[in-house]
Amino acid sequence: MGLDKEIAAGLADARLVEWQRIGYDEWRAMLDDKDVRQVVGKDGKRYSVVSYALDDGDGRIRMSVAVDDGTWLAFVPLVRDQIMYPDGTFVE
């Protein structure tokens, strides 16, 4: 059985919502840093949630979240990202 994409997407989106609550300066402080969490999904399986920030150019910061369930599909995790402008707004 492969990665449950609905659960993985929910975990990634929840992590991005956490980031939306902080400001640009805090996002910027996370550049080149990585946060790795083990989270139990609603299906009882353990998922790895890896979050990191990248400089997207022109002052923008891209926050990316990759989620996998530890199977061979970890080589192709589900990825969600969001981009913040220096004024604190997000790319839609």
Secondary structure by P-SEA (a helix, b strand, c coil): cccaaaaaaaaaaaaaaaaaaccaaaaaaaccbbbbbbbbccccbbbbbbbbcccccccbbbbbbbbbcccccccccccccccccccccccc
